């Protein structure tokens, strides 16, 4: 069947129009693709909230015990200045360097320049596998100038699963969160070795509490007959008036790598 010449022209025009429509559609897509490439930018860094006080904390009277950058406010427990080795500051973290696992055998413990009476102490910490360390309070740096750690009440920091100290002492009183060698923390405490954890010590006159990740682990009363009897059966029995006086705050070097940040205190 033959079509009249006009049908041939119509079909030709139709093919040309189809090509024009396709070209326009492609031109419309190109700017969108270009925009998608431009949008691919490196996201702005998220500002850190470590080692700073929130507005609420400032209103409540909290202060930074460590500024996240310098050694200001701290010194070696048996030194006049900060240790030359064994500790380092890195990316807003205060790190105890790994050594041979000896108690205060590398850089040594560090203590605050100031003593404290009534306070809430808050410290974020992270430990490596098998690590041992501690947060001490009521510390008198002059009490022990020989070998070993400075003397004071201790919030024990320990890898309970891997460090042998967890099996020593009495009824688990050398495990994580315990008042070291005196009062055990419960075994079912909230703790994750793979991330940061928060230790809190609350002191109101003679009443003391240990908290871990928002859970109270233990409490006790010092300057009592019961307290003195407890000390008499511990490794601290030969240190006069142990735990009954105010003192400094200490971060322990026990020869294992442990990290600290957000060290804050509120006095009242």
C-alpha positions as CSV (number, residue, x, y, z in Angstrom):
1,X,0.0,0.0,0.0
2,X,1.5,3.4,-0.9
3,X,1.0,6.5,1.3
4,X,0.7,9.8,-0.3
5,X,3.9,12.0,-0.2
6,X,2.5,14.1,2.7
7,X,2.7,11.1,5.0
8,X,6.4,10.7,4.4
9,X,6.9,14.4,5.3
10,X,4.8,13.9,8.5
11,X,6.8,10.9,9.6
12,X,10.1,12.7,9.0
13,X,9.0,15.7,11.0
14,X,7.9,13.3,13.8
15,X,11.4,11.7,13.9
16,X,13.0,15.2,14.1
17,X,10.6,16.2,17.0
18,X,11.5,13.1,18.9
19,X,15.2,13.8,18.6
20,X,14.6,17.4,19.8
21,X,12.6,16.2,22.8
22,X,15.3,13.7,23.8
23,X,18.0,16.4,23.5
24,X,16.0,18.8,25.7
25,X,15.5,16.1,28.3
26,X,19.2,15.4,28.4
27,X,20.0,19.1,28.9
28,X,17.5,19.2,31.8
29,X,19.3,16.3,33.5
30,X,22.8,17.6,33.2
31,X,22.6,20.5,35.7
32,X,21.1,18.2,38.3
33,X,24.0,15.8,38.0
34,X,26.5,18.6,38.2
35,X,24.8,19.9,41.4
36,X,25.0,16.5,43.0
37,X,28.8,16.5,42.4
38,X,29.1,20.0,43.9
39,X,27.2,19.0,47.0
40,X,29.7,16.4,47.9
41,X,31.7,18.3,50.5
42,X,33.6,17.3,53.6
43,X,31.2,17.6,56.6
44,X,32.2,20.2,59.2
45,X,34.0,18.7,62.3
46,X,31.7,18.2,65.3
47,X,32.9,20.3,68.2
48,X,34.1,18.2,71.1
49,X,32.4,18.4,74.5
50,X,35.2,16.8,76.4
51,X,37.1,18.6,79.2
52,X,34.6,21.5,79.1
53,X,31.8,22.5,81.5
54,X,28.2,22.8,80.3
55,X,26.3,25.9,81.2
56,X,24.3,23.9,83.8
57,X,27.5,22.5,85.3
58,X,28.9,26.1,85.6
59,X,25.7,27.2,87.4
60,X,25.9,24.2,89.7
61,X,29.5,25.1,90.7
62,X,31.4,22.3,88.9
63,X,35.1,22.9,88.1
64,X,37.5,21.2,85.8
65,X,40.3,19.4,87.7
66,X,42.1,18.8,84.5
67,X,41.9,21.2,81.5
68,X,42.5,18.6,78.8
69,X,45.6,20.4,77.6
70,X,48.2,21.0,80.3
71,X,49.5,19.6,83.6
72,X,48.3,22.7,85.5
73,X,46.9,21.8,88.9
74,X,48.7,18.5,89.2
75,X,52.1,17.3,90.3
76,X,53.8,14.0,91.0
77,X,52.8,12.5,94.3
78,X,56.4,12.3,95.3
79,X,57.7,15.2,93.2
80,X,57.5,18.9,93.2
81,X,56.5,19.0,89.6
82,X,54.7,16.8,87.0
83,X,56.5,13.5,86.1
84,X,58.9,13.8,83.2
85,X,57.9,10.3,81.9
86,X,55.1,7.8,82.2
87,X,52.2,10.2,81.4
88,X,51.2,11.9,78.2
89,X,48.5,14.2,77.0
90,X,47.0,13.3,73.6
91,X,43.9,14.5,71.9
92,X,42.3,15.7,75.1
93,X,43.1,12.5,77.0
94,X,45.5,12.0,79.9
95,X,47.2,8.7,79.4
96,X,49.2,6.5,81.8
97,X,51.8,4.8,79.6
98,X,52.3,1.0,79.7
99,X,55.4,-0.1,81.6
100,X,56.0,-3.3,83.5
101,X,52.8,-3.3,85.6
102,X,54.6,-2.1,88.7
103,X,52.8,0.1,91.2
104,X,54.0,3.7,90.7
105,X,57.1,2.3,89.0
106,X,57.2,4.4,85.9
107,X,56.2,8.1,86.0
108,X,54.5,7.6,89.4
109,X,51.1,8.7,90.7
110,X,49.9,12.3,90.2
111,X,48.0,14.4,92.7
112,X,46.1,17.6,92.8
113,X,47.8,20.7,94.2
114,X,44.8,21.2,96.5
115,X,43.1,19.1,99.3
116,X,39.3,18.6,99.3
117,X,36.7,18.1,102.1
118,X,33.1,17.8,100.8
119,X,32.9,17.2,97.1
120,X,31.5,15.2,94.1
121,X,34.3,13.9,91.9
122,X,33.6,12.7,88.4
123,X,36.2,11.0,86.1
124,X,35.8,9.3,82.7
125,X,38.2,6.4,82.3
126,X,39.0,3.7,79.8
127,X,41.3,0.8,80.4
128,X,43.2,-1.6,78.2
129,X,42.9,-5.4,78.6
130,X,44.5,-6.6,81.9
131,X,45.0,-3.1,83.2
132,X,45.2,-1.9,86.8
133,X,44.9,1.7,88.1
134,X,42.9,3.7,90.5
135,X,41.4,7.0,91.6
136,X,42.4,7.9,95.1
137,X,41.1,10.5,97.5
138,X,42.0,11.7,101.1
139,X,45.6,11.3,99.9
140,X,48.5,12.5,102.0
141,X,51.5,12.6,99.7
142,X,53.9,12.8,102.6
143,X,52.6,9.6,104.2
144,X,54.6,7.3,102.0
145,X,57.8,8.5,100.4
146,X,59.1,5.0,99.8
147,X,58.3,2.6,97.0
148,X,54.7,2.0,95.8
149,X,51.7,4.2,95.5
150,X,50.8,7.2,97.6
151,X,48.4,6.4,100.5
152,X,44.7,7.2,100.3
153,X,41.2,5.7,99.9
154,X,40.9,4.2,96.4
155,X,38.2,3.7,93.8
156,X,39.7,0.6,92.2
157,X,40.1,0.5,88.4
158,X,40.8,-3.0,87.2
159,X,40.1,-5.5,84.4
160,X,38.4,-8.0,86.7
161,X,38.5,-10.8,84.1
162,X,42.2,-10.6,83.3
163,X,44.2,-9.0,86.2
164,X,45.2,-11.3,89.1
165,X,44.5,-8.7,91.7
166,X,40.8,-9.4,91.2
167,X,41.3,-12.8,92.9
168,X,43.1,-11.4,95.9
169,X,41.8,-9.5,99.0
170,X,38.6,-10.5,100.7
171,X,35.3,-11.2,99.0
172,X,36.2,-9.3,95.9
173,X,37.3,-6.1,97.6
174,X,40.0,-5.5,95.0
175,X,37.7,-5.6,92.0
176,X,36.6,-2.7,89.8
177,X,34.7,0.0,91.8
178,X,35.6,-1.4,95.2
179,X,37.0,0.7,98.0
180,X,40.3,-1.1,97.5
181,X,41.1,-3.8,100.0
182,X,38.2,-2.6,102.3
183,X,34.7,-2.8,100.8
184,X,33.8,-4.8,97.6
185,X,31.7,-3.5,94.8
186,X,28.9,-5.9,93.5
187,X,29.9,-8.2,90.6
188,X,26.9,-7.2,88.4
189,X,28.1,-3.6,88.1
190,X,27.7,-1.7,84.7
191,X,31.0,-1.7,82.9
192,X,32.2,-2.0,79.3
193,X,36.0,-2.4,78.7
194,X,35.6,-1.4,75.1
195,X,34.4,2.1,75.8
196,X,34.6,5.0,78.2
197,X,33.1,4.6,81.7
198,X,32.4,7.2,84.4
199,X,33.5,6.9,88.1
200,X,31.9,9.2,90.7
201,X,33.0,9.6,94.3
202,X,30.7,11.6,96.7
203,X,32.0,12.8,100.0
204,X,29.7,14.6,102.5
205,X,31.6,14.9,105.8
206,X,32.1,11.3,106.9
207,X,29.7,9.8,104.4
208,X,31.3,8.4,101.2
209,X,29.8,6.8,98.1
210,X,31.2,5.1,95.0
211,X,29.2,5.2,91.7
212,X,29.9,3.7,88.3
213,X,28.0,4.7,85.1
214,X,25.1,6.1,87.1
215,X,24.8,3.1,89.5
216,X,25.7,3.3,93.2
217,X,28.2,0.5,94.1
218,X,28.8,1.1,97.8
219,X,28.8,3.6,100.7
220,X,30.4,3.9,104.0
221,X,31.0,6.1,107.1
222,X,34.5,7.0,108.1
223,X,35.7,8.3,111.5
224,X,33.7,5.5,113.3
225,X,34.7,2.5,115.3
226,X,33.4,0.2,112.5
227,X,35.6,2.1,110.0
228,X,38.7,1.9,112.2
229,X,38.1,-1.8,112.7
230,X,37.8,-2.4,109.0
231,X,41.1,-0.6,108.3
232,X,42.8,-2.6,111.1
233,X,42.2,-5.8,109.1
234,X,43.4,-4.3,105.8
235,X,46.8,-3.5,104.1
236,X,46.4,0.0,105.5
237,X,46.5,-1.0,109.2
238,X,50.0,0.5,109.7
239,X,49.1,3.9,108.4
240,X,47.9,6.1,111.2
241,X,44.3,7.5,111.0
242,X,43.9,6.2,107.5
243,X,40.9,7.7,105.7
244,X,39.8,9.9,108.5
245,X,41.4,13.1,107.3
246,X,40.8,15.1,104.2
247,X,43.4,15.1,101.4
248,X,44.3,15.4,97.7
249,X,42.9,13.5,94.7
250,X,45.2,11.1,92.9
251,X,45.3,9.3,89.5
252,X,47.4,6.1,89.8
253,X,50.2,4.9,87.7
254,X,50.2,1.1,88.0
255,X,52.3,0.4,84.9
256,X,49.4,-0.3,82.6
257,X,47.9,1.9,79.9
258,X,44.8,3.7,81.2
259,X,43.1,6.8,79.9
260,X,41.4,9.7,81.7
261,X,39.3,12.7,80.6
262,X,36.5,14.9,81.9
263,X,38.0,15.1,85.4
264,X,35.5,17.4,87.2
265,X,34.8,18.3,90.8
266,X,32.0,20.1,92.7
267,X,32.7,21.3,96.2
268,X,30.0,22.1,98.7
